[in-house]
Amino acid sequence: MKAMYRCWAEVDLSALRENLAWIRNQVGPQVKIMTVVKADAYGHGLKQIAALLMQSGTDIFGVANLTEARSIRAVGKGWPILLLGACLPEEMEGAVRDDVMPTISTLEEADQFAVLADQHNKLIQVQIKVDTGMGRLGVEAELAMDLIRHVRSLPGLELTGLYTHYAAVEDDPDYSQEQARRFNKLVGQLQMAGISIPLIHANNSGGLLHEPGTLYKLIRPGLLVYGVVPSGQRPMGSKLKYQVRPALSWKCRVGFVKEIPAGKSLSYGRTFVSAAPMRVATLTAGYGDGYLRAGSNRAQVLIRGRRLPVLGRITMDQMLVDITTLPEVNTGDEAVFIGRQDNAEITVNEVADWMGTIPWEVFTNITYRVPRIYRGGQAS
Ligand SMILES: *Cc1c(COP(=O)(O)O)cnc(C)c1O
């Protein structure tokens, strides 16, 4: 597979399968798993990943828009899908037709869906989002009870879930526990009122690692399914420790090799000038493939199992690497941005640090130009 491409991503489906099995093992059989596959399954390729997750025991899918939901439906019917974002007015009818569960934050949205339920003669499953501190979507925790009662009073709607989202769970234990306290208070009020909602949920990947006390009936892992542990200020809990494996590797090739004398500048802006004679490799990928220019003069890549520094500005289609210490590097060699080579490994978390961003953004930046190559597709 390596000889055919200039830049490509390899996705190891067996890693995804094992990660989901490991997550399942951590939470037990009582807790359902919503695998979050928005943004083309975090850049891994939505259709292939959805198919794999269907075979591997996901209970529900979480998406950002209806196009993503339809891609999942094209792969397999029958899996519930939750639209995590707000539903635009013109999307509501489509969501109802395609049986995609909307997230509701207001009385008005509930009423609009109730009208559609009547028009389509359907019972529409909806979930309510509660804003306990994220400040993005959801009804204020204090007003949630009114909304819950209202939705339950509408004959066309079935309230299948109630959820909230952590704002700083990887970094801030106090704020997270305050969010958990607000949500728990509401869950307690529901119990007192004898109201039962099947799917109560709060935990994304960071929540699972840092607030295992708020598992409830469902979890919503994204990053962890792809085998990446979100990094942050909070020390990793001992129970849920690093037992997932990254599914995605990202690679390109050495396109050109040369020797340069001392005092020569490299790439746009002349931000790097050689202090001594050196050997330089030109790679066949750049920010046009999604390798952010912010990694200029900072990032590292693997060639022949060695970590080598990026020199000068990353350009659209090419970037430069110092191979002075590795004279055997040749045109055509494989260079690794993310993943393993021999005994060396570069993680997406490291790449994110070099680029000044987060692993989620590194993944979702990998562009359409980069073919995703799948292996490990058969259950072993
Ligand atoms: C994206 C998202 C998730 C998944 O988050 P990870 O940190 O990748 O696990 C879960 N819940 C909601 C509401 C999201 O938007």
The ligand as an SDF file (V2000), in Angstrom:
LIG
                    3D

 15 15  0  0  0  0  0  0  0  0999 V2000
  -18.3060   15.8090   20.2550 C   0  0  0  0  0  0  0  0  0  0  0  0
  -19.1830   15.4680   21.4090 C   0  0  0  0  0  0  0  0  0  0  0  0
  -18.9270   14.3310   22.1970 C   0  0  0  0  0  0  0  0  0  0  0  0
  -17.6890   13.4700   22.0370 C   0  0  0  0  0  0  0  0  0  0  0  0
  -16.6070   14.1290   22.6540 O   0  0  0  0  0  0  0  0  0  0  0  0
  -15.1630   13.4680   22.8490 P   0  0  0  0  0  0  0  0  0  0  0  0
  -14.4640   14.4400   23.7100 O   0  0  0  0  0  0  0  0  0  0  0  0
  -14.5530   13.3380   21.5040 O   0  0  0  0  0  0  0  0  0  0  0  0
  -15.3710   12.1520   23.5130 O   0  0  0  0  0  0  0  0  0  0  0  0
  -19.8420   13.9990   23.1710 C   0  0  0  0  0  0  0  0  0  0  0  0
  -20.9430   14.7690   23.3920 N   0  0  0  0  0  0  0  0  0  0  0  0
  -21.2060   15.8800   22.6730 C   0  0  0  0  0  0  0  0  0  0  0  0
  -22.4070   16.6840   22.9740 C   0  0  0  0  0  0  0  0  0  0  0  0
  -20.3280   16.2740   21.6730 C   0  0  0  0  0  0  0  0  0  0  0  0
  -20.5780   17.3990   20.9760 O   0  0  0  0  0  0  0  0  0  0  0  0
  1  2  1  0
  2  3  1  0
  2 14  2  0
  3  4  1  0
  3 10  2  0
  4  5  1  0
  5  6  1  0
  6  7  2  0
  6  8  1  0
  6  9  1  0
 10 11  1  0
 11 12  2  0
 12 13  1  0
 12 14  1  0
 14 15  1  0
M  END
$$$$
